[in-house]
Amino acid sequence: VGACVDVKGALVGAATAIAARKIDVKEPSKCVARTTPSGSVEIEGAVEQLPAGGLIGDWRVAGTIVRVNA
């Protein structure tokens, strides 16, 4: 939590979450929240919440839910 990440993926559900394809950790000084509205999504921002049991599950990044699987 607090790390800056760049998430690439696709919108799921009613565009309320992102199914992550790739997550990269970024330098905190270059962390700016941004999204690209389309079928493919990229969001960069701070990790605000992680699943209680580990890294698999729903993350919250810059106010957006990111679904992460194995």
VEXTOR-862007 format. One record per atom (N, C-alpha, C, O): residue in one letter; atom name; x, y negated, z; residue number from 1. Coordinates in nm, 2 decimals. Example, Ala and Ser with C-alpha at 12.3 -4.5 7.8 and 13.67 -1.06 7.14 Angstrom:
ATOM / res / atom / east / north / up / n
ATOM / A / N / 1.32 / 0.57 / 0.78 / 1
ATOM / A / CA / 1.23 / 0.45 / 0.78 / 1
ATOM / A / C / 1.32 / 0.33 / 0.78 / 1
ATOM / A / O / 1.42 / 0.33 / 0.85 / 1
ATOM / S / N / 1.28 / 0.22 / 0.71 / 2
ATOM / S / CA / 1.37 / 0.11 / 0.71 / 2
ATOM / S / C / 1.29 / 0.00 / 0.79 / 2
ATOM / S / O / 1.34 / -0.11 / 0.80 / 2
END
This chain:
ATOM / res / atom / east / north / up / n
ATOM / V / N / 0.09 / 0.12 / 0.00 / 1
ATOM / V / CA / 0.00 / 0.00 / 0.00 / 1
ATOM / V / C / 0.09 / -0.12 / 0.00 / 1
ATOM / V / O / 0.19 / -0.13 / 0.07 / 1
ATOM / G / N / 0.06 / -0.22 / -0.09 / 2
ATOM / G / CA / 0.13 / -0.34 / -0.10 / 2
ATOM / G / C / 0.23 / -0.34 / -0.21 / 2
ATOM / G / O / 0.28 / -0.44 / -0.26 / 2
ATOM / A / N / 0.26 / -0.22 / -0.27 / 3
ATOM / A / CA / 0.35 / -0.21 / -0.39 / 3
ATOM / A / C / 0.28 / -0.27 / -0.51 / 3
ATOM / A / O / 0.16 / -0.26 / -0.52 / 3
ATOM / C / N / 0.35 / -0.33 / -0.60 / 4
ATOM / C / CA / 0.30 / -0.38 / -0.72 / 4
ATOM / C / C / 0.31 / -0.27 / -0.83 / 4
ATOM / C / O / 0.41 / -0.21 / -0.84 / 4
ATOM / V / N / 0.19 / -0.24 / -0.89 / 5
ATOM / V / CA / 0.19 / -0.13 / -0.99 / 5
ATOM / V / C / 0.13 / -0.18 / -1.12 / 5
ATOM / V / O / 0.06 / -0.28 / -1.13 / 5
ATOM / D / N / 0.17 / -0.12 / -1.23 / 6
ATOM / D / CA / 0.12 / -0.14 / -1.37 / 6
ATOM / D / C / 0.04 / -0.01 / -1.40 / 6
ATOM / D / O / 0.11 / 0.09 / -1.42 / 6
ATOM / V / N / -0.09 / -0.01 / -1.42 / 7
ATOM / V / CA / -0.17 / 0.10 / -1.44 / 7
ATOM / V / C / -0.22 / 0.10 / -1.58 / 7
ATOM / V / O / -0.28 / 0.00 / -1.63 / 7
ATOM / K / N / -0.21 / 0.21 / -1.66 / 8
ATOM / K / CA / -0.26 / 0.22 / -1.79 / 8
ATOM / K / C / -0.36 / 0.34 / -1.79 / 8
ATOM / K / O / -0.33 / 0.44 / -1.73 / 8
ATOM / G / N / -0.48 / 0.32 / -1.85 / 9
ATOM / G / CA / -0.58 / 0.43 / -1.85 / 9
ATOM / G / C / -0.70 / 0.39 / -1.93 / 9
ATOM / G / O / -0.69 / 0.30 / -2.02 / 9
ATOM / A / N / -0.81 / 0.45 / -1.90 / 10
ATOM / A / CA / -0.94 / 0.43 / -1.96 / 10
ATOM / A / C / -1.05 / 0.40 / -1.86 / 10
ATOM / A / O / -1.04 / 0.45 / -1.75 / 10
ATOM / L / N / -1.15 / 0.32 / -1.90 / 11
ATOM / L / CA / -1.26 / 0.29 / -1.81 / 11
ATOM / L / C / -1.34 / 0.42 / -1.80 / 11
ATOM / L / O / -1.36 / 0.50 / -1.89 / 11
ATOM / V / N / -1.40 / 0.44 / -1.68 / 12
ATOM / V / CA / -1.49 / 0.55 / -1.65 / 12
ATOM / V / C / -1.61 / 0.50 / -1.58 / 12
ATOM / V / O / -1.62 / 0.39 / -1.53 / 12
ATOM / G / N / -1.72 / 0.58 / -1.59 / 13
ATOM / G / CA / -1.84 / 0.54 / -1.53 / 13
ATOM / G / C / -1.90 / 0.42 / -1.60 / 13
ATOM / G / O / -1.89 / 0.40 / -1.72 / 13
ATOM / A / N / -1.96 / 0.33 / -1.52 / 14
ATOM / A / CA / -2.01 / 0.20 / -1.57 / 14
ATOM / A / C / -1.91 / 0.09 / -1.57 / 14
ATOM / A / O / -1.93 / -0.02 / -1.53 / 14
ATOM / A / N / -1.79 / 0.13 / -1.61 / 15
ATOM / A / CA / -1.67 / 0.04 / -1.61 / 15
ATOM / A / C / -1.64 / -0.01 / -1.47 / 15
ATOM / A / O / -1.60 / -0.13 / -1.46 / 15
ATOM / T / N / -1.66 / 0.07 / -1.37 / 16
ATOM / T / CA / -1.63 / 0.03 / -1.24 / 16
ATOM / T / C / -1.50 / 0.09 / -1.19 / 16
ATOM / T / O / -1.45 / 0.06 / -1.08 / 16
ATOM / A / N / -1.44 / 0.18 / -1.27 / 17
ATOM / A / CA / -1.31 / 0.25 / -1.23 / 17
ATOM / A / C / -1.23 / 0.27 / -1.35 / 17
ATOM / A / O / -1.28 / 0.27 / -1.47 / 17
ATOM / I / N / -1.10 / 0.30 / -1.33 / 18
ATOM / I / CA / -1.01 / 0.33 / -1.44 / 18
ATOM / I / C / -0.95 / 0.47 / -1.41 / 18
ATOM / I / O / -0.91 / 0.50 / -1.30 / 18
ATOM / A / N / -0.96 / 0.56 / -1.51 / 19
ATOM / A / CA / -0.89 / 0.69 / -1.50 / 19
ATOM / A / C / -0.75 / 0.67 / -1.55 / 19
ATOM / A / O / -0.72 / 0.64 / -1.67 / 19
ATOM / A / N / -0.65 / 0.68 / -1.45 / 20
ATOM / A / CA / -0.51 / 0.64 / -1.48 / 20
ATOM / A / C / -0.44 / 0.75 / -1.57 / 20
ATOM / A / O / -0.46 / 0.87 / -1.55 / 20
ATOM / R / N / -0.37 / 0.70 / -1.67 / 21
ATOM / R / CA / -0.28 / 0.78 / -1.75 / 21
ATOM / R / C / -0.14 / 0.77 / -1.71 / 21
ATOM / R / O / -0.06 / 0.86 / -1.71 / 21
ATOM / K / N / -0.10 / 0.65 / -1.67 / 22
ATOM / K / CA / 0.03 / 0.62 / -1.63 / 22
ATOM / K / C / 0.03 / 0.51 / -1.52 / 22
ATOM / K / O / -0.04 / 0.41 / -1.53 / 22
ATOM / I / N / 0.12 / 0.52 / -1.42 / 23
ATOM / I / CA / 0.13 / 0.42 / -1.32 / 23
ATOM / I / C / 0.28 / 0.40 / -1.30 / 23
ATOM / I / O / 0.36 / 0.49 / -1.27 / 23
ATOM / D / N / 0.32 / 0.27 / -1.31 / 24
ATOM / D / CA / 0.46 / 0.23 / -1.29 / 24
ATOM / D / C / 0.47 / 0.13 / -1.18 / 24
ATOM / D / O / 0.39 / 0.04 / -1.17 / 24
ATOM / V / N / 0.57 / 0.15 / -1.09 / 25
ATOM / V / CA / 0.59 / 0.05 / -0.99 / 25
ATOM / V / C / 0.67 / -0.07 / -1.04 / 25
ATOM / V / O / 0.77 / -0.05 / -1.12 / 25
ATOM / K / N / 0.63 / -0.19 / -1.01 / 26
ATOM / K / CA / 0.69 / -0.31 / -1.06 / 26
ATOM / K / C / 0.76 / -0.39 / -0.95 / 26
ATOM / K / O / 0.74 / -0.36 / -0.83 / 26
ATOM / E / N / 0.84 / -0.49 / -0.98 / 27
ATOM / E / CA / 0.90 / -0.58 / -0.88 / 27
ATOM / E / C / 0.79 / -0.66 / -0.82 / 27
ATOM / E / O / 0.71 / -0.72 / -0.90 / 27
ATOM / P / N / 0.79 / -0.68 / -0.69 / 28
ATOM / P / CA / 0.68 / -0.76 / -0.63 / 28
ATOM / P / C / 0.68 / -0.90 / -0.68 / 28
ATOM / P / O / 0.57 / -0.96 / -0.68 / 28
ATOM / S / N / 0.79 / -0.96 / -0.71 / 29
ATOM / S / CA / 0.79 / -1.10 / -0.76 / 29
ATOM / S / C / 0.73 / -1.12 / -0.89 / 29
ATOM / S / O / 0.69 / -1.23 / -0.93 / 29
ATOM / K / N / 0.71 / -1.01 / -0.97 / 30
ATOM / K / CA / 0.64 / -1.02 / -1.10 / 30
ATOM / K / C / 0.50 / -0.96 / -1.10 / 30
ATOM / K / O / 0.45 / -0.93 / -1.20 / 30
ATOM / C / N / 0.44 / -0.95 / -0.98 / 31
ATOM / C / CA / 0.31 / -0.89 / -0.97 / 31
ATOM / C / C / 0.20 / -0.99 / -0.99 / 31
ATOM / C / O / 0.18 / -1.09 / -0.91 / 31
ATOM / V / N / 0.13 / -0.98 / -1.10 / 32
ATOM / V / CA / 0.02 / -1.07 / -1.14 / 32
ATOM / V / C / -0.10 / -0.98 / -1.18 / 32
ATOM / V / O / -0.08 / -0.90 / -1.27 / 32
ATOM / A / N / -0.21 / -1.00 / -1.12 / 33
ATOM / A / CA / -0.33 / -0.92 / -1.15 / 33
ATOM / A / C / -0.38 / -0.96 / -1.29 / 33
ATOM / A / O / -0.39 / -1.07 / -1.32 / 33
ATOM / R / N / -0.39 / -0.86 / -1.38 / 34
ATOM / R / CA / -0.45 / -0.88 / -1.51 / 34
ATOM / R / C / -0.51 / -0.75 / -1.56 / 34
ATOM / R / O / -0.48 / -0.64 / -1.52 / 34
ATOM / T / N / -0.61 / -0.77 / -1.65 / 35
ATOM / T / CA / -0.68 / -0.66 / -1.71 / 35
ATOM / T / C / -0.70 / -0.69 / -1.86 / 35
ATOM / T / O / -0.70 / -0.80 / -1.90 / 35
ATOM / T / N / -0.72 / -0.58 / -1.93 / 36
ATOM / T / CA / -0.75 / -0.60 / -2.08 / 36
ATOM / T / C / -0.88 / -0.53 / -2.10 / 36
ATOM / T / O / -0.89 / -0.41 / -2.10 / 36
ATOM / P / N / -0.99 / -0.61 / -2.13 / 37
ATOM / P / CA / -1.12 / -0.55 / -2.15 / 37
ATOM / P / C / -1.13 / -0.48 / -2.28 / 37
ATOM / P / O / -1.14 / -0.54 / -2.39 / 37
ATOM / S / N / -1.14 / -0.34 / -2.28 / 38
ATOM / S / CA / -1.16 / -0.26 / -2.40 / 38
ATOM / S / C / -1.17 / -0.12 / -2.35 / 38
ATOM / S / O / -1.18 / -0.09 / -2.23 / 38
ATOM / G / N / -1.18 / -0.02 / -2.44 / 39
ATOM / G / CA / -1.18 / 0.12 / -2.40 / 39
ATOM / G / C / -1.05 / 0.16 / -2.33 / 39
ATOM / G / O / -1.06 / 0.25 / -2.24 / 39
ATOM / S / N / -0.94 / 0.10 / -2.37 / 40
ATOM / S / CA / -0.81 / 0.13 / -2.30 / 40
ATOM / S / C / -0.79 / 0.01 / -2.21 / 40
ATOM / S / O / -0.81 / -0.10 / -2.24 / 40
ATOM / V / N / -0.73 / 0.04 / -2.09 / 41
ATOM / V / CA / -0.72 / -0.06 / -1.99 / 41
ATOM / V / C / -0.58 / -0.06 / -1.93 / 41
ATOM / V / O / -0.52 / 0.04 / -1.92 / 41
ATOM / E / N / -0.53 / -0.18 / -1.91 / 42
ATOM / E / CA / -0.41 / -0.20 / -1.83 / 42
ATOM / E / C / -0.43 / -0.30 / -1.72 / 42
ATOM / E / O / -0.49 / -0.41 / -1.75 / 42
ATOM / I / N / -0.39 / -0.27 / -1.60 / 43
ATOM / I / CA / -0.41 / -0.36 / -1.49 / 43
ATOM / I / C / -0.28 / -0.36 / -1.41 / 43
ATOM / I / O / -0.22 / -0.26 / -1.39 / 43
ATOM / E / N / -0.24 / -0.48 / -1.37 / 44
ATOM / E / CA / -0.12 / -0.49 / -1.29 / 44
ATOM / E / C / -0.15 / -0.57 / -1.17 / 44
ATOM / E / O / -0.22 / -0.67 / -1.18 / 44
ATOM / G / N / -0.12 / -0.52 / -1.05 / 45
ATOM / G / CA / -0.15 / -0.59 / -0.93 / 45
ATOM / G / C / -0.10 / -0.51 / -0.81 / 45
ATOM / G / O / -0.05 / -0.40 / -0.83 / 45
ATOM / A / N / -0.13 / -0.56 / -0.69 / 46
ATOM / A / CA / -0.09 / -0.49 / -0.57 / 46
ATOM / A / C / -0.18 / -0.38 / -0.54 / 46
ATOM / A / O / -0.30 / -0.38 / -0.56 / 46
ATOM / V / N / -0.12 / -0.27 / -0.49 / 47
ATOM / V / CA / -0.20 / -0.15 / -0.43 / 47
ATOM / V / C / -0.26 / -0.20 / -0.30 / 47
ATOM / V / O / -0.18 / -0.23 / -0.21 / 47
ATOM / E / N / -0.39 / -0.20 / -0.29 / 48
ATOM / E / CA / -0.46 / -0.25 / -0.17 / 48
ATOM / E / C / -0.51 / -0.13 / -0.08 / 48
ATOM / E / O / -0.52 / -0.15 / 0.04 / 48
ATOM / Q / N / -0.53 / -0.01 / -0.14 / 49
ATOM / Q / CA / -0.57 / 0.10 / -0.06 / 49
ATOM / Q / C / -0.54 / 0.23 / -0.14 / 49
ATOM / Q / O / -0.54 / 0.24 / -0.26 / 49
ATOM / L / N / -0.50 / 0.33 / -0.06 / 50
ATOM / L / CA / -0.47 / 0.47 / -0.11 / 50
ATOM / L / C / -0.56 / 0.57 / -0.04 / 50
ATOM / L / O / -0.61 / 0.54 / 0.06 / 50
ATOM / P / N / -0.57 / 0.69 / -0.10 / 51
ATOM / P / CA / -0.65 / 0.79 / -0.04 / 51
ATOM / P / C / -0.59 / 0.83 / 0.09 / 51
ATOM / P / O / -0.47 / 0.83 / 0.11 / 51
ATOM / A / N / -0.67 / 0.87 / 0.19 / 52
ATOM / A / CA / -0.62 / 0.91 / 0.32 / 52
ATOM / A / C / -0.53 / 1.03 / 0.32 / 52
ATOM / A / O / -0.44 / 1.04 / 0.40 / 52
ATOM / G / N / -0.56 / 1.13 / 0.23 / 53
ATOM / G / CA / -0.49 / 1.25 / 0.23 / 53
ATOM / G / C / -0.37 / 1.26 / 0.14 / 53
ATOM / G / O / -0.31 / 1.37 / 0.12 / 53
ATOM / G / N / -0.32 / 1.15 / 0.08 / 54
ATOM / G / CA / -0.21 / 1.15 / -0.01 / 54
ATOM / G / C / -0.23 / 1.06 / -0.13 / 54
ATOM / G / O / -0.30 / 0.96 / -0.12 / 54
ATOM / L / N / -0.17 / 1.09 / -0.25 / 55
ATOM / L / CA / -0.18 / 1.00 / -0.36 / 55
ATOM / L / C / -0.29 / 1.04 / -0.46 / 55
ATOM / L / O / -0.33 / 0.96 / -0.55 / 55
ATOM / I / N / -0.35 / 1.16 / -0.45 / 56
ATOM / I / CA / -0.45 / 1.21 / -0.54 / 56
ATOM / I / C / -0.59 / 1.16 / -0.49 / 56
ATOM / I / O / -0.62 / 1.18 / -0.38 / 56
ATOM / G / N / -0.66 / 1.09 / -0.58 / 57
ATOM / G / CA / -0.79 / 1.03 / -0.54 / 57
ATOM / G / C / -0.80 / 0.89 / -0.59 / 57
ATOM / G / O / -0.74 / 0.85 / -0.69 / 57
ATOM / D / N / -0.89 / 0.82 / -0.53 / 58
ATOM / D / CA / -0.92 / 0.68 / -0.57 / 58
ATOM / D / C / -0.82 / 0.58 / -0.50 / 58
ATOM / D / O / -0.81 / 0.58 / -0.38 / 58
ATOM / W / N / -0.75 / 0.50 / -0.58 / 59
ATOM / W / CA / -0.67 / 0.39 / -0.53 / 59
ATOM / W / C / -0.75 / 0.26 / -0.56 / 59
ATOM / W / O / -0.83 / 0.26 / -0.64 / 59
ATOM / R / N / -0.72 / 0.15 / -0.48 / 60
ATOM / R / CA / -0.77 / 0.02 / -0.52 / 60
ATOM / R / C / -0.65 / -0.06 / -0.55 / 60
ATOM / R / O / -0.56 / -0.09 / -0.47 / 60
ATOM / V / N / -0.65 / -0.11 / -0.68 / 61
ATOM / V / CA / -0.54 / -0.20 / -0.73 / 61
ATOM / V / C / -0.60 / -0.33 / -0.77 / 61
ATOM / V / O / -0.68 / -0.33 / -0.86 / 61
ATOM / A / N / -0.55 / -0.44 / -0.71 / 62
ATOM / A / CA / -0.60 / -0.57 / -0.75 / 62
ATOM / A / C / -0.76 / -0.57 / -0.76 / 62
ATOM / A / O / -0.81 / -0.63 / -0.85 / 62
ATOM / G / N / -0.82 / -0.51 / -0.66 / 63
ATOM / G / CA / -0.97 / -0.51 / -0.66 / 63
ATOM / G / C / -1.04 / -0.41 / -0.75 / 63
ATOM / G / O / -1.16 / -0.41 / -0.75 / 63
ATOM / T / N / -0.96 / -0.33 / -0.82 / 64
ATOM / T / CA / -1.02 / -0.23 / -0.92 / 64
ATOM / T / C / -0.99 / -0.09 / -0.87 / 64
ATOM / T / O / -0.88 / -0.06 / -0.82 / 64
ATOM / I / N / -1.09 / 0.00 / -0.88 / 65
ATOM / I / CA / -1.07 / 0.14 / -0.84 / 65
ATOM / I / C / -1.00 / 0.21 / -0.95 / 65
ATOM / I / O / -1.04 / 0.20 / -1.07 / 65
ATOM / V / N / -0.89 / 0.28 / -0.92 / 66
ATOM / V / CA / -0.81 / 0.36 / -1.01 / 66
ATOM / V / C / -0.82 / 0.50 / -0.97 / 66
ATOM / V / O / -0.78 / 0.54 / -0.86 / 66
ATOM / R / N / -0.87 / 0.59 / -1.06 / 67
ATOM / R / CA / -0.88 / 0.74 / -1.02 / 67
ATOM / R / C / -0.75 / 0.81 / -1.07 / 67
ATOM / R / O / -0.71 / 0.80 / -1.18 / 67
ATOM / V / N / -0.68 / 0.87 / -0.97 / 68
ATOM / V / CA / -0.56 / 0.94 / -0.99 / 68
ATOM / V / C / -0.57 / 1.09 / -0.97 / 68
ATOM / V / O / -0.62 / 1.13 / -0.86 / 68
ATOM / N / N / -0.52 / 1.17 / -1.06 / 69
ATOM / N / CA / -0.52 / 1.31 / -1.04 / 69
ATOM / N / C / -0.38 / 1.36 / -1.06 / 69
ATOM / N / O / -0.29 / 1.29 / -1.08 / 69
ATOM / A / N / -0.36 / 1.49 / -1.05 / 70
ATOM / A / CA / -0.23 / 1.55 / -1.06 / 70
ATOM / A / C / -0.17 / 1.53 / -1.19 / 70
ATOM / A / O / -0.06 / 1.57 / -1.22 / 70
END
